[in-house]
């Protein structure tokens, strides 16, 4: 098991073995995700926003920008 110590400023050093496995380097960002109360996982947030493209297959319905804007305006008006 790999471990780290928290400093008085609340910082930790991610062990080299973990950084290498996650392909992390200086300046990369990570996100902490609560998976259940008191338990967190962290993931590298260094991926491109387009990387998940195609993850869910093709869309069943193609929506135009105008339809999206109309839906946003309708929901925004309903929220007031």
Secondary structure, 3 states (H helix, E strand, C coil): CCCCCCCCCCCCCCCHHHHHHHCCCCCCCEEEEEEECCEEEEEECCCCCCCCCCCCCCCCCCCCHHHHHHHHHHHHHHHC
